[in-house]
Amino acid sequence: MAKPGRNEPCPCGSGKKFKNCHESKTANARTSQILMVVVGAAMLAAIAAGVASFTGEQSRSGTRVWSAEHGHYHDANGVQVP
């Protein structure tokens, strides 16, 4: 079935023009779908960054450097290690 023109009667039978009845609803549905894809991609990127951060810290935490001026060990990032 072909999409009705903007000024044609809406196929739902309301008697209104398509542009005043269902056109905005179909545009909003498309916008919502695009937004869902973008948010999903951002969430996957955040999870991937978190996993990479977590695994990267595990491998660097084995390197400890004694700081005589502070009197304790530091890891490779300069953070105090207990």
C-alpha positions in Angstrom: 0.0 0.0 0.0 1.4 3.4 -1.0 1.8 6.1 1.6 -0.9 8.8 1.3 0.1 12.3 0.4 0.2 15.0 3.1 -3.0 16.7 1.9 -5.0 13.5 1.2 -7.5 12.1 3.7 -6.0 9.9 6.4 -6.5 6.2 5.7 -7.6 5.7 9.4 -11.0 7.2 8.5 -10.9 10.1 10.8 -11.7 12.6 8.0 -8.7 14.7 8.8 -5.8 15.3 6.4 -3.0 12.8 6.7 -0.5 15.6 7.8 -2.8 16.5 10.7 -3.6 13.0 11.8 -1.0 10.2 11.5 2.0 11.8 9.6 3.5 13.2 12.8 3.0 9.9 14.6 5.0 8.0 11.9 7.8 10.6 12.0 8.0 10.3 15.8 8.2 6.5 15.6 11.2 6.8 13.2 12.8 9.3 15.5 12.3 7.1 18.5 13.8 4.1 16.7 16.9 6.1 15.7 17.3 7.4 19.3 17.0 3.9 20.6 19.8 2.7 18.3 22.0 5.7 19.3 21.5 5.1 23.0 22.1 1.4 22.6 25.4 2.0 20.8 26.4 4.5 23.5 25.7 1.9 26.2 27.7 -0.8 24.4 30.6 1.7 24.0 30.5 2.5 27.7 30.5 -1.1 28.7 33.4 -1.8 26.3 35.4 1.1 27.8 34.6 -0.1 31.3 35.8 -3.6 30.5 39.0 -2.3 28.9 39.6 0.0 31.9 39.1 -2.8 34.3 41.4 -5.3 32.5 44.0 -2.6 32.0 44.2 -1.8 35.7 44.6 -5.4 36.6 47.7 -5.8 34.5 49.3 -2.6 35.8 48.5 -3.1 39.5 51.4 -5.7 39.8 54.0 -2.9 39.4 54.6 -1.3 42.7 57.2 1.5 43.3 58.4 2.4 46.8 58.1 6.2 47.6 60.6 7.0 50.3 59.3 10.6 50.7 55.7 9.3 51.3 56.6 6.1 53.1 54.4 3.8 51.0 54.1 2.0 47.7 52.6 3.6 44.5 51.3 1.7 41.5 52.3 2.6 37.9 49.7 5.4 37.8 51.0 7.0 41.0 48.1 5.9 43.1 48.9 4.7 46.7 48.8 1.0 47.1 48.0 -0.4 50.6 
